[in-house]
Amino acid sequence: MYNLPILKQLVLLLHYILVTINGALASLGLGPNWSWGLAIIGLTIIVRLVLFPLTWKQFSSAQSMQVIQPQLKELQKKYKSDRGKLQQETMKLYQEHRVNPFASCLPLILQLPVFISLYAAIKGLGPLEGGLSTVVALNNASFLWIPHLGNPDPYYILLILYVVSQLVSTELMLATQTDKSQKMIMRAMPIMFVFFLFRFPAGLFVYWVTTNVWTIGQQLLIRKVMKPKDLAAIKAEPAKPAKLSRFMDAIMSGQDDRVKRRDELIAKQRRTKAIDAPTEDDAKSGGGARQGGAKQGGARKTTRKPPPGKGKRKPGAAPGKGQSKRGPDGG
């Protein structure tokens, strides 16, 4: 996995940055037990500075989402029985107010390959296999109370710092969210990650704790600098539509196609039902035929001839005891 083209280049880049920062700190007289840990912190700051424009867009999009929440709730009530129409109208609302709901996920998604590549850079995996001297030095270096950056923290102090800092960062981020279920999921994520991360190298926790501390300060700064938004301010912005991401455009296009196909299917079903349903004239003619059939049946029943010898005879026409059936005179 670490030899995939993108990850391979990213692992080599992160290793180069770590070695460069470590060399710069060593030239200032710092020993390896300080320089490597500070190199990881310096790498974290560089990554966060690169992602800062996306983070700014993330906060701006979160504010816009908070502003249009009342309209989203109205759409949910209006189209609660029509999920396809609800999704279509929601996308139109996002486009109208130039809101990208996926902007908040992008910084987190981009941090994932950095985290994976840093793990490979610390452990000497992928393109760094072979026991490079810089990788061995990084793994064996100590930092503060940590005996080896390449091994887990034996005191779990970094794990506790990670959970606390992540919870604080999450609470600041959720201040612009109104969905209770989403809040619960976001609050539970740091605790769930504990069972996955507690055996990771201490150097990764140095990176992650530094990221959380940086994010907390960044959120407080952006809240102070960025002006709060309201619906009037959004509508007063220039009418030039913002360029949404290709992913957003693809979702909107696919949603329109699904709604169109659904409407065509409903119209087809209605036409089929209209053709199969009997008209009033059909109902009358069918009723008349049934009535006529009943009358004819009755007529046939009344005009039916009795079997021979079973019909009624006239009074006095019955043959006598000594008479023949042909007549009284025997002819």
C-alpha positions in Angstrom: 0.0 0.0 0.0 2.8 2.4 0.9 4.4 1.9 -2.5 1.3 3.3 -4.4 2.5 6.2 -6.6 0.7 9.0 -4.6 1.5 7.6 -1.1 5.1 6.8 -2.1 5.8 10.4 -3.1 4.0 11.7 0.0 6.1 9.4 2.3 9.3 10.6 0.7 8.2 14.2 1.0 7.3 14.0 4.7 10.6 12.1 5.4 12.5 14.9 3.6 10.7 17.6 5.6 11.4 15.8 8.9 15.1 15.3 8.0 15.5 19.0 6.9 13.9 20.4 10.0 15.8 18.0 12.3 19.1 19.1 10.5 18.2 22.8 11.0 17.5 22.3 14.7 20.7 20.3 15.1 22.6 23.1 13.6 21.2 25.3 16.4 22.7 23.0 19.0 19.7 20.9 19.9 20.3 17.2 20.5 18.4 14.4 18.7 16.2 13.8 21.8 14.7 17.2 21.1 15.2 17.8 17.4 13.1 14.9 16.1 10.1 15.7 18.3 10.2 19.3 17.3 10.6 18.3 13.7 7.3 16.5 13.9 5.7 19.6 15.4 7.2 21.7 12.7 5.8 19.3 10.0 2.4 19.6 11.6 2.4 23.4 11.4 3.4 23.2 7.7 0.6 20.8 6.9 -1.9 23.0 8.7 -0.7 26.2 6.9 -1.2 24.4 3.6 -4.7 23.4 4.5 -5.6 26.8 6.0 -7.5 28.1 2.9 -9.7 24.9 2.9 -10.2 25.4 6.7 -11.4 28.9 6.1 -13.9 27.7 3.5 -15.0 25.0 5.9 -15.9 27.6 8.6 -17.6 29.8 6.0 -19.7 26.9 4.7 -20.6 25.9 8.3 -21.9 29.4 9.0 -24.0 29.4 5.8 -25.4 25.9 6.7 -26.4 27.3 10.1 -28.2 30.2 8.4 -30.3 28.1 6.1 -31.2 25.5 8.7 -34.8 26.9 9.1 -35.4 26.6 5.4 -34.0 23.1 5.4 -36.4 22.1 8.2 -39.3 23.6 6.2 -38.3 21.5 3.2 -38.2 18.4 5.4 -41.7 19.0 6.6 -43.1 19.8 3.1 -41.6 16.8 1.4 -41.4 14.3 4.2 -43.3 11.8 2.1 -41.3 12.4 -1.1 -37.6 11.7 -0.4 -36.5 12.2 -4.0 -38.2 15.7 -4.2 -36.7 16.6 -0.8 -33.2 15.8 -2.0 -33.7 17.8 -5.2 -35.1 20.9 -3.4 -32.3 20.7 -0.9 -29.6 20.7 -3.6 -31.4 23.7 -5.2 -31.3 25.5 -1.9 -27.6 24.8 -1.5 -27.0 26.1 -5.0 -29.1 29.2 -4.5 -27.2 30.3 -1.4 -23.8 29.1 -2.7 -23.3 26.5 0.1 -21.2 23.4 -0.4 -22.1 20.9 2.3 -19.0 18.8 1.5 -16.6 21.7 2.3 -16.5 20.7 6.0 -15.3 17.2 5.1 -12.4 18.1 2.8 -9.7 19.2 5.3 -10.3 15.9 7.3 -10.2 13.8 4.1 -6.9 15.4 3.0 -5.3 14.8 6.5 -5.9 11.1 6.2 -3.2 10.4 3.6 -0.8 12.6 5.5 -1.4 10.6 8.7 -0.9 7.3 6.8 2.3 8.6 5.1 3.7 9.9 8.4 3.2 6.5 10.0 5.2 5.0 7.1 7.9 7.7 7.5 8.3 7.0 11.2 8.2 3.2 10.9 10.4 3.1 7.7 7.8 1.4 5.5 7.2 1.5 1.7 10.0 3.4 -0.1 11.9 3.9 3.2 12.4 0.2 3.9 16.0 -1.0 4.3 16.9 0.5 7.7 17.9 4.1 6.8 19.9 5.8 9.4 17.5 8.7 9.6 14.6 6.4 10.2 16.4 4.5 12.9 17.4 7.8 14.6 13.8 9.0 14.5 12.5 5.8 16.0 15.1 5.7 18.8 14.8 9.4 19.6 13.2 10.4 22.9 11.1 13.5 23.5 9.9 15.0 26.8 8.7 11.9 28.8 8.6 9.7 25.7 11.5 7.2 25.6 11.1 6.3 21.9 9.1 8.2 19.3 8.8 5.0 17.2 7.0 3.1 20.0 3.7 3.7 21.8 3.6 6.0 24.8 4.1 3.7 27.8 2.3 6.2 30.1 -0.7 6.9 27.8 -0.3 10.6 28.4 -0.4 11.4 24.7 -3.5 9.3 24.4 -5.3 11.3 27.1 -4.1 14.6 25.6 -5.4 13.5 22.2 -8.9 12.7 23.5 -9.2 15.9 25.5 -7.9 18.1 22.7 -10.1 16.3 20.1 -13.2 16.8 22.3 -12.5 20.5 22.7 -11.9 20.9 19.0 -15.1 19.0 18.2 -17.2 21.1 20.6 -16.0 24.3 18.9 -16.8 22.8 15.5 -20.2 21.7 16.6 -21.2 25.2 17.7 -22.5 25.8 14.1 -24.3 22.5 13.9 -28.0 21.9 14.9 -28.4 18.2 14.1 -28.4 16.4 17.4 -27.6 13.0 15.9 -24.6 14.4 14.1 -23.4 16.0 17.3 -23.6 12.7 19.1 -21.6 10.9 16.4 -18.9 13.6 16.4 -18.6 13.5 20.1 -18.3 9.7 20.2 -15.6 9.5 17.4 -12.6 10.5 19.6 -13.5 7.8 22.1 -14.0 5.2 19.4 -10.6 6.1 17.9 -8.9 5.2 21.2 -9.3 1.5 20.6 -7.8 1.9 17.2 -4.9 4.3 17.9 -3.6 3.4 21.4 -0.9 1.1 20.0 0.3 3.6 17.4 3.8 5.2 17.6 4.2 8.1 20.0 5.4 10.3 17.1 2.0 10.0 15.5 0.3 11.2 18.7 2.7 14.2 18.8 1.5 15.0 15.3 -2.2 14.5 16.2 -2.1 16.4 19.5 -0.3 19.3 17.8 -3.0 19.3 15.1 -5.8 19.5 17.6 -4.1 22.3 19.6 -3.5 24.2 16.3 -7.2 23.6 15.2 -8.5 24.9 18.6 -6.5 28.1 18.2 -7.4 28.4 14.5 -11.1 28.1 15.3 -11.0 30.7 18.0 -9.1 33.1 15.6 -11.5 32.5 12.7 -14.5 33.1 14.9 -13.1 36.4 16.0 -12.1 37.5 12.5 -14.9 36.1 10.3 -18.1 38.2 10.4 -21.3 36.3 11.3 -23.6 35.6 8.4 -27.4 35.9 8.1 -29.8 35.2 5.3 -30.0 38.9 4.3 -26.3 39.1 4.0 -26.1 36.0 1.9 -28.8 37.3 -0.5 -27.0 40.7 -0.7 -23.8 39.0 -2.0 -23.0 39.4 -5.7 -25.3 37.4 -7.9 -22.4 35.6 -9.7 -22.8 31.9 -8.8 -20.0 30.3 -7.0 -18.3 27.4 -8.6 -19.3 24.3 -6.8 -17.1 21.2 -6.8 -17.4 18.6 -9.5 -18.6 16.2 -7.0 -21.5 18.5 -6.0 -22.4 19.1 -9.7 -22.5 15.3 -10.3 -24.8 14.8 -7.3 -27.2 17.5 -8.4 -27.2 16.2 -12.0 -27.8 12.6 -10.8 -30.6 13.7 -8.5 -32.3 15.6 -11.3 -32.1 12.5 -13.5 -33.6 10.3 -10.8 -36.5 12.7 -10.2 -37.2 12.9 -13.9 -37.2 9.1 -14.3 -39.5 8.8 -11.3 -41.9 11.4 -12.7 -42.0 9.6 -16.0 -42.7 6.3 -14.3 -45.6 7.8 -12.3 -47.1 9.3 -15.4 -46.8 6.0 -17.2 -48.5 4.2 -14.4 -51.3 6.7 -14.4 -51.9 6.4 -18.1 -52.0 2.6 -17.7 -54.6 2.8 -15.0 -56.6 5.3 -17.1 -56.7 2.9 -20.0 -57.6 -0.2 -17.9 -60.3 1.6 -15.9 -64.0 1.1 -17.4 -65.8 4.2 -18.6 -69.4 5.2 -17.7 -70.7 4.0 -21.1 -68.9 0.6 -20.6 -70.5 0.3 -17.2 -74.0 1.1 -18.6 -73.6 -1.2 -21.5 -72.3 -4.0 -19.3 -75.2 -3.5 -16.9 -77.7 -3.5 -19.7 -76.3 -6.7 -21.1 -76.4 -8.3 -17.7 -80.0 -7.2 -17.2 -81.0 -8.4 -20.7 -79.3 -11.7 -20.1 -81.3 -12.1 -16.9 -84.6 -11.3 -18.7 -83.8 -13.7 -21.5 -82.9 -16.3 -19.0 -86.3 -15.8 -17.3 -88.1 -16.0 -20.6 -86.4 -19.3 -21.5 -87.3 -20.6 -18.1 -91.1 -19.7 -18.5 -91.4 -20.9 -22.1 -89.6 -24.2 -21.5 -91.7 -27.2 -22.7 -92.5 -29.8 -20.2 -91.4 -33.4 -20.9 -93.9 -35.7 -22.6 -96.5 -37.0 -20.3 -95.7 -34.5 -17.6 -97.9 -31.6 -18.9 -101.2 -30.6 -17.5 -104.3 -32.3 -18.9 -107.7 -30.7 -19.4 -110.4 -31.6 -16.9 -112.3 -34.7 -18.1 -109.7 -35.6 -20.6 -108.1 -38.3 -18.4 -108.8 -41.8 -19.8 -111.1 -44.0 -18.0 -110.3 -47.2 -16.3 -111.3 -49.3 -19.2 -110.5 -46.9 -22.0 -107.5 -46.8 -24.2 -105.1 -43.9 -24.3 -106.0 -43.1 -28.0 -109.6 -42.1 -27.2 -113.0 -43.3 -25.8 -113.9 -45.2 -29.0 -110.6 -47.0 -29.2 -109.8 -45.4 -32.7 
